Amino acid sequence: MNQHVHLYRELSQGSEEWAQVRCGMLTASEMKLIVTPTLKPANNDEERAHMFELLAQRISGYVEPAYQSDDMERGVAEEIEARRHYSRHFAPVRQCGFIVNTRYGFPIGYSPDGLVGEDGLLEAKSRRQKFQVRTVVENGYRDAGQTIPSEFRIQCQTGLLVSERAWLDFVSYSGGLPGIVIRVLPDRRLQMKILTAAIAFEKRLRAAHDQYHQALGGGLRSFPTERTLYGDVDASDLD
């Protein structure tokens, strides 16, 4: 049993419990914010915004709710369908809400779309039909070496890094078109680039955490508050 990898099998993705487990944690789906397309540690507004988002979560212990667009809701439903079809045509899939790896001195998280056997992962993506057709045309030629779309490489390689599993099946799904399955193997060079960026990001985040507390303890004028949900606000309090 791997002592560095913890599986939260019973967590439901998107639930309050799931959000709480990943509170303040760097995760695979957001790794693209701290690694540039050229695989260097990012140093830009998106990276800094994400650092302060995670820092705020660590300080408050609270994850602010995220807006769910129609596309996102459709994506959740289609990813369930993709998992069902994969189980029927390829191999049984077990659900797992979250995976955490602590091997590197700080936690890195990943929310898989499923576990396949003892060695595999499932990562399903709901795609608009133009992107599904493009994936078949540009990524599906076996003679050229089947590859997943570049925008998902960092997330999938981080998922393999976190889970320490041997392979990941990437499922590209668009209802009404053939579902596409592409096998992804660990890319150690890419994973080391990801890990280098993650370590640097964690170091900056911890430094900012210290600066936050130093500022509050160094004479900054402040006062305590309590979190209020919008539905709990009484109009009389606004007078």
N, C-alpha and C positions, 0 to 999 in steps of 0.2 A: 504494500500500500504506500502511495506517494504522500509523504507528510507535508509537502509544499502545495499540493493541489486539493482544494476543498470543493465538493460539488453540493450545491443547494438544489436537490432534486425536486423538492416539494413546492418551491417558490413558484408563484404564478407571475410571469413577466408582465410588467405594467402595474402590479398591485402596490399598495403602500408598503408592504413588507419587503418587496423586491427593491423598491426605491430606497428604503432605509438601509438595506444591506450594502448597496452600492454608493451610499452617501459619501461624498468627498473622494471617491476613488477614480483613478484613471482607468478607462475601459476601452475595449477594442473598437467599439463603434465611434469613439471620439478621438482615437489615436491619430486620425488624419489631420486633426487640428494642431498637433504638435510635431508632425513630421512632414516636411515639404515633399512635393512630387519628385524632387531630386534626392530624397531620402536623407536630408540633413535636418538637424533640430530646428524647428521653426522659431522665428523671432519677429513676430508681427502682431497686429491688433487682435486677430482671432485667437492666437495662442495665449496672449495676455488675458483676454476676456475669459477664456476657459480656465486659466489658472485661478483667477479671482472668483469664478463661479464655484470651483471645487474648494477653494479656501473658505468661502462663505459657508459652504455646506459643512466643512469640518468644524468651523467655529460655532455655528448655530445648531448643528445636528438635524437640519431641515432641508429637504429638497423641494424647491418651488415647483408647482405643477406646470407642465409644458402643454402648449396648445396642440390639439390634435386636429389636423386638417382632414378634409374628405379623402385626399390621396393616402394619408397615413392610416386612416381607418380601413380603406380598401386594401392597403398593403397588409395589415394584420390578418384580415380575412383570407386573402390569397396565399399568404405564407402558410396558413393552416391547411389550405387545399394542397399546396405544394408538398407539405410533409405527408399528407394522406396518400397522394399519388406516388411519392417516393417509396413509402412503406409497402404499397401494393405491388410496384413494379421492380423494386431493387432489394430492399432489406428492411426489417422492422426498425422503427425509430422509437427511442425512449425519450421522453421530455425531461428537460433539466432547466430550471429557472435561471441559474447563475453559476459561474465557476470563478474561483479566486485562486491566484497563484502568489505565494509569499516568498518564493525562492530568492528574490533579488533585494530583500531588505525592506520592501514596501509592497503593498498589495496592488495587483493589476487584475482587473475583472473582465469577464466575457459572458455574454448572454447567448448561448447557442440556440439554434432552432431545433436541435435534437442531438442525441448521442446514438451512434450506430455501432453495435457490438462493443468490444472492449477497446478498439483502436480508432474508431472513426467519429467524425462530427458531421452535422448537417447545417449548412448555412443557406437559407432560402431567401430569394429576393423577388418581390412583386415588381414587374416591369410594365411600363406602357408598351403597347404593341410595336411602336417604331424602334424601341430599344431592344425588344426581344428579337426582332428580325435582324437588327444590326449585330446582335451578339452571335446569331447563327452565321451570318455572312463573314464577320471579322474575327470571330474567336473560335469557330467550330471546325476548321479544317484540320483533320487529324495529321495529314502529311506535313503541315506547317507547325504542328505542335499545338494542341488545344490549350487555350489560356482563358482565364476569366477576365472580364473587363477591368481595366487598370484602376478604376475608381474603387474597386473592392479589394485590391491586393493587400493593402495595409491591414484592413480589418480582418481578413481571413488569416493572414500570417500571424497577427496578434492572437487570434483565437487558437491557433495551433501552438503558439508559444505559451499561452496561459494554460491550456488544457494538457499540454505535453502529449498529445495524441499523434498518431502516425499519419493520418490523412484527414482531409475534409472534402466532402462532396458539396460543391456549389450548385444550387438549383436556381435557374432563372425561369420565372413563371409568369405567363401572361395568358389569362383565360381565353380559350378559343384558338390558341396557337400551341404547337408542340412544346412541352416543357423540356428544358435543356439541363443536363447534368454533366459537370466538368470536375474531374478529380484534381485536388490541390494537395501537393506534398510540401513539407516544411522546406523553406528556403533559408538556410542558416545565415547567409550573408545579409539578406533582407531583415531577418529577425534581429541580428546584432545591431543593425542600423536603428531599428525600432527601439530596442532596449537602450541603446546609447542616448537616444532622444528622451526616452522615458525617465532615465536616471537624471539627466540634466534638468528636466522639467520638475521632477520631485524635489531636487535640490533648491531650485528657485522658489517653489511653492513653500517649502519649509522656511526659507529665509524670509519670505513675505509674511508668513505666520508669526515669526519672531518680531518683525517690524511692527506688525499690528498691535501686539501686546505691549511692546516698548512704547508705542505712541500713546496708548491708553494709560499706561502707567507713568508717563513722563509729563503730566500736567495738561494734557489735552482736555478741554472742557467737554464733558459728556454727561449723559443721564440714562438710566435703565429704561427699557420699554418691554412690552409684552406683545406677542404676535396676535393680531386680530384678523379673523377671516372676514371677507367683505360682507358676507351675509349676516354677520353678527354686529355690524355697526348700527348704533341707534342714532337716528337723526338728531335727537336732542343733544348728543355729544358734540355736534358740530356747531352749536351756537357760540 
